């Protein structure tokens, strides 16, 4: 059992939980994720690690209501427990590895965080700040009332640029429009990292490709099982089939087939769609979760 030592409402539909998880806290790195389970009958929910404290032996996650499983998790109070908290899973961010640090220091980097994507962006920016790398961060939200982590991000980023779709706060527009405005205003970036909804990452990559900025994306929005068994996170990167939870979650955004990934994400939500995918994808489908209609 894993105790919730802190719980904070970031907005009406988003909460932060700091969970006592000594083994995960000792090993995790920015870019990785965990799988949490509220109780014996609850579903397994993959969640990107938002922060960690090795001394306190805690890991921080941010949860948004999307279904029954997250509703039950959000109902948990400080002092209560989660049934399971498994991790760290996935590969850490290449930019946040000690062996890549000298190369990373040579780059001018911008992060584009879309909504809940702010959560996985934060530990990467914090790690880079602690290792002497200053980066810019664009934080995009639909409106001011769901904005979170602005102050925390300002403590670790070189420059923070907030934008809202409805113009209720700061720059009026989305993250891609904010990035284009910064570049047109004289900013230069060698690398971009986009984390957020699939459609947001797709359009960010379309822009950065035009601007000639190599771009990393995190494909965590399409994960279900989190261990490579269910096949929900199957995607095409260049000419290769990859699975976000074991090969990623980070990939070259200019090589990701977003249209195929988004179509697949919608199909996977229905039993008929899962069976159709199992048939179409054959041996590369990678079933095994018992729910996908193709235990291959």
C-alpha positions in Angstrom: 0.0 0.0 0.0 1.2 3.5 -0.9 0.2 6.4 1.3 -0.9 9.8 -0.2 1.1 12.3 1.9 -0.1 15.4 0.1 -3.1 16.2 -2.0 -3.8 19.5 -3.8 -6.5 20.6 -6.2 -4.9 22.4 -9.1 -8.2 23.0 -10.8 -11.8 21.6 -10.8 -10.7 18.5 -12.7 -7.0 18.2 -11.9 -5.4 17.1 -8.7 -1.8 16.7 -7.5 -0.8 13.7 -5.3 2.5 13.2 -3.5 2.8 9.5 -2.8 5.2 7.7 -0.5 6.9 5.2 -2.8 10.6 4.7 -1.7 11.7 2.3 -4.5 10.2 4.4 -7.3 11.6 7.6 -5.8 15.1 6.1 -5.6 15.3 5.1 -9.2 13.0 7.3 -11.3 14.2 9.9 -13.8 12.4 12.7 -15.7 10.4 11.3 -18.6 9.4 8.1 -17.0 6.0 7.1 -15.7 4.3 4.9 -13.1 1.1 2.7 -13.1 -1.2 3.4 -10.1 -4.2 1.4 -9.0 -6.7 2.8 -6.4 -8.0 -0.5 -5.0 -8.3 -4.2 -5.7 -11.0 -3.7 -8.4 -9.6 -0.5 -9.8 -8.1 -0.2 -13.3 -4.4 0.3 -13.8 -3.7 3.9 -14.7 -0.4 5.0 -16.4 0.7 8.5 -15.1 3.8 10.4 -15.9 6.0 11.3 -13.0 5.6 15.0 -12.3 8.3 15.3 -9.6 10.2 13.2 -7.1 12.0 13.6 -3.8 14.6 11.0 -3.0 15.1 12.2 0.6 11.4 12.1 1.4 11.0 8.9 -0.7 8.0 10.4 -2.5 6.8 10.7 -6.1 4.4 13.3 -7.3 1.7 12.6 -9.9 -1.0 14.8 -11.5 -4.4 13.3 -12.2 -7.2 14.5 -14.5 -10.7 13.1 -14.6 -11.2 11.1 -17.8 -13.1 8.1 -16.6 -14.2 5.9 -13.7 -10.7 4.9 -12.7 -9.4 8.5 -12.4 -12.7 9.5 -10.7 -12.0 7.0 -7.9 -8.4 8.1 -7.7 -9.3 11.7 -7.4 -11.7 10.8 -4.6 -8.8 9.6 -2.5 -7.8 11.9 0.4 -4.5 12.8 2.0 -3.5 10.0 4.4 -5.3 7.4 2.4 -3.6 4.7 0.3 -3.3 3.5 -3.3 -3.3 -0.2 -3.9 -0.4 -0.3 -6.3 2.2 2.2 -7.5 4.5 0.5 -10.0 7.6 2.0 -11.6 9.6 3.6 -12.9 8.5 2.5 -16.3 9.5 3.7 -19.8 12.8 5.3 -20.9 14.0 8.5 -19.3 14.3 11.7 -21.4 17.5 11.7 -23.4 18.0 15.3 -22.5 18.0 14.4 -18.8 20.8 11.8 -18.8 24.2 12.5 -17.3 26.0 11.0 -20.2 24.3 13.5 -22.6 24.7 16.5 -20.4 27.6 18.2 -22.2 25.8 18.0 -25.5 22.6 19.2 -24.0 24.4 22.2 -22.5 25.3 23.3 -26.1 21.7 23.5 -27.2 19.1 26.2 -27.0 15.9 24.3 -25.9 12.3 25.2 -25.7 9.5 23.1 -24.1 6.0 23.4 -25.3 3.6 22.1 -22.7 -0.1 21.6 -23.5 -2.5 21.6 -20.6 -1.8 18.5 -18.4 1.5 18.1 -20.4 2.9 20.7 -18.0 3.2 18.0 -15.4 5.8 15.8 -17.3 7.5 18.9 -18.6 8.3 20.2 -15.1 10.6 17.4 -13.8 12.7 17.7 -17.0 13.0 21.5 -16.7 13.8 21.1 -13.0 16.5 18.5 -13.7 18.1 20.6 -16.4 18.1 23.7 -14.1 19.8 21.7 -11.4 22.5 20.7 -13.9 23.1 24.2 -15.2 21.0 24.2 -18.3 18.5 27.0 -18.8 15.6 26.4 -21.1 12.4 28.3 -22.2 9.0 26.9 -21.5 5.7 27.6 -23.3 2.7 26.6 -21.2 -0.6 26.4 -23.1 -4.1 26.1 -21.5 -7.6 26.6 -22.7 -8.2 29.3 -20.1 -6.7 30.9 -17.0 -8.9 28.9 -14.6 -7.2 25.6 -15.4 -3.6 27.0 -15.4 -1.3 25.4 -12.9 2.4 25.2 -12.1 3.2 28.7 -13.4 5.1 29.8 -10.3 6.9 26.5 -10.0 8.0 26.6 -13.6 9.3 30.2 -13.3 11.6 29.0 -10.5 13.4 26.5 -12.8 13.0 27.8 -16.4 15.0 30.5 -18.2 11.8 32.0 -19.6 8.2 31.1 -19.1 5.6 32.0 -21.7 2.0 31.3 -20.8 -0.8 31.3 -23.4 -4.5 30.7 -23.3 -6.8 29.7 -26.2 -9.5 32.1 -25.0 -7.2 35.0 -24.2 -8.2 35.1 -20.6 -4.5 35.3 -19.5 -1.2 36.3 -21.0 -0.7 35.5 -24.7 -3.9 34.9 -26.7 -3.4 31.8 -28.7 -2.0 28.3 -28.5 1.5 27.0 -27.9 2.4 26.7 -31.6 1.3 30.3 -32.1 3.3 31.4 -29.1 6.4 29.6 -30.4 6.0 31.1 -33.9 5.7 34.6 -32.3 8.9 34.0 -30.3 10.9 32.8 -33.3 9.6 35.7 -35.4 10.7 38.0 -32.6 14.3 36.8 -32.8 14.4 33.7 -30.6 16.5 30.8 -31.8 16.0 27.2 -30.7 18.1 24.1 -31.6 15.6 21.6 -30.0 12.0 21.6 -29.1 10.1 19.2 -26.8 6.4 19.1 -27.1 4.2 17.3 -24.5 0.5 17.4 -24.4 -2.6 16.2 -26.3 -2.0 14.3 -29.5 -3.5 17.0 -31.7 -1.4 19.7 -30.0 1.8 17.7 -30.6 0.9 17.1 -34.2 0.5 20.8 -35.0 3.5 21.8 -33.0 5.6 19.3 -35.1 4.1 20.6 -38.3 5.3 24.1 -37.3 8.8 23.0 -36.0 9.4 21.1 -39.2 8.7 24.2 -41.2 11.0 26.2 -38.8 13.7 23.5 -39.0 13.7 22.8 -35.3 14.3 19.1 -34.3 11.4 18.1 -32.0 10.9 15.5 -29.3 7.4 14.4 -28.4 6.1 12.2 -25.5 3.5 9.7 -26.6 2.2 9.0 -23.1 -1.4 10.0 -24.0 -1.9 6.7 -25.9 -0.7 4.3 -23.1 -3.1 1.9 -21.4 -1.4 -1.2 -20.0 2.0 0.5 -19.7 4.1 -2.7 -20.1 3.9 -3.4 -23.8 1.3 -6.2 -23.5 -1.9 -4.6 -24.6 -0.7 -3.0 -27.8 -2.7 0.2 -27.2 0.4 2.4 -27.6 1.5 0.9 -30.9 2.6 3.6 -33.3 4.6 4.1 -36.5 7.8 6.1 -36.2 9.4 6.5 -39.6 9.3 3.0 -41.1 9.3 1.2 -37.8 6.5 0.0 -35.4 7.1 1.1 -31.9 5.3 0.8 -28.5 5.3 4.0 -26.5 5.4 2.4 -23.1 8.6 0.3 -23.7 10.3 2.0 -26.6 9.4 5.5 -25.4 7.5 7.5 -24.4 9.7 10.0 -26.2 10.2 9.9 -30.0 11.3 12.1 -32.9 8.2 14.1 -33.5 8.9 14.6 -37.2 8.8 10.8 -37.7 5.7 10.0 -35.7 2.6 9.2 -37.8 0.1 11.2 -35.7 -2.9 10.6 -37.9 -2.5 6.9 -37.6 -1.9 7.1 -33.9 -4.9 9.3 -33.3 -7.2 7.1 -35.4 -5.9 4.0 -33.5 -6.5 5.7 -30.2 -10.2 6.2 -31.1 -10.6 2.7 -32.4 -9.0 1.1 -29.3 -11.8 2.5 -27.1 -14.4 0.0 -28.5 -14.4 -3.8 -28.5 -15.2 -3.9 -32.2 -12.4 -1.4 -32.9 -9.8 -3.5 -30.9 -10.8 -6.6 -32.8 -10.4 -4.8 -36.1 -7.0 -3.5 -35.1 -5.9 -7.1 -34.1 -6.9 -8.3 -37.6 -5.3 -5.4 -39.5 -2.0 -5.4 -37.6 -1.4 -9.2 -37.4 1.7 -10.2 -35.6 2.7 -6.6 -34.8 -0.5 -6.0 -32.9 0.9 -7.3 -29.6 -2.2 -8.3 -27.7 -2.1 -10.0 -24.4 -4.1 -7.8 -22.0 -7.2 -9.9 -22.5 -9.2 -7.0 -23.7 -7.9 -6.3 -27.2 -9.4 -9.2 -29.1 -6.1 -10.5 -30.3 -3.9 -12.4 -27.8 -0.9 -12.6 -30.1 
